[in-house]
Amino acid sequence: MPELPEVETVRRGLERLVVGRKIVSVDVRVPKMIKTDLTAFETDIIGQTFQSIGRRGKYLLLNLDRQVIISHLRMEGKYLLFEDEVPENKHFHTFFKLDNGSTLVYQDVRKFGTMELLDEEEVADYFRQRKLGPEPTENDFDLATFAKQLKASKKVIKPYLLDQTLVVGLGNIYVDEALWAAKIHPKRTSDSLSDSEISLLRDSIIRILQLGIAKGGSTIRTYQNALGENGSMQDFLQVYGKTGEPCPRCATPIEKIKVGGRGTHFCPACQKRCQKLLE
């Protein structure tokens, strides 16, 4: 599933490809992927221009003249731009014909991705309702608030980080990486974390996600950016997908377990579950 670095890379690609281009026609071939009124989606955006491409967590914001298309890529969604004829592909589901003759195509093998058309003034409330946490940056991701939330909860740390309320953008890959960097077992409860662990976890989340952006995301399974290019963050992963390989820190074999129904990679020596062993 694309996580924040992958979505940010797609955003930057789309910014280069379509900003300033006017939509002249829309063809939606899988109606269920449009979560607002389909007729309005196919008619209201015609004649509008892509003004900018934004992002909130894992959501893309395709900002038009008067409205915003909120796009969530889910498991395998991606955008492709064709300058001339669009080839036949059963996984191409939405087509935006642009004023220069090119076509922006949304591709999704699993058809899990979604698009919603909102008026500009509705966007802020849309994200408030989803209770999204701050962006993972030094300015937005406040340590004191993060610590207060963790200490007030008995939730298991990995699924809590995945639910997007503490901080946005983390998925399975980067949660495993951040917990390894902070030496925190993925099954620890949030209220068991010490102040120093919380501080290190916050710093690790920011650093790893920023590195992921710099490397263009992780190309695992079928992810590509909006320019059809692969990212290279997978070359810098320390534990995700490394089952049985030596931990880069202590050489203990990396293990894989299930946490909250998700495959989870960790080092059993560096990331101990018992708080007493950490003191």
Secondary structure, 3 states (H helix, E strand, C coil): CCCHHHHHHHHHHHHHHHCCCEEEEEEECCHHHECCCHHHHHHHCCCCECCEEEEECCEEEEECCCEEEEEECCCCCEEEEECCCCCCCCCEEEEEEECCCCEEEEECCCCCCEEEEEEHHHHHHHHHHCCCCCCCCCCCCCHHHHHHHHHCCCCEHHHHHHCCCCCCCCCHHHHHHHHHHCCCCCCCEHHHCCHHHHHHHHHHHHHHHHHHHHCCCCCCCCCCCCCCCCCCHHHHCCCCCCCCCECCCCCCECEEEEECCEEEEECCCCCCCCHHHHC
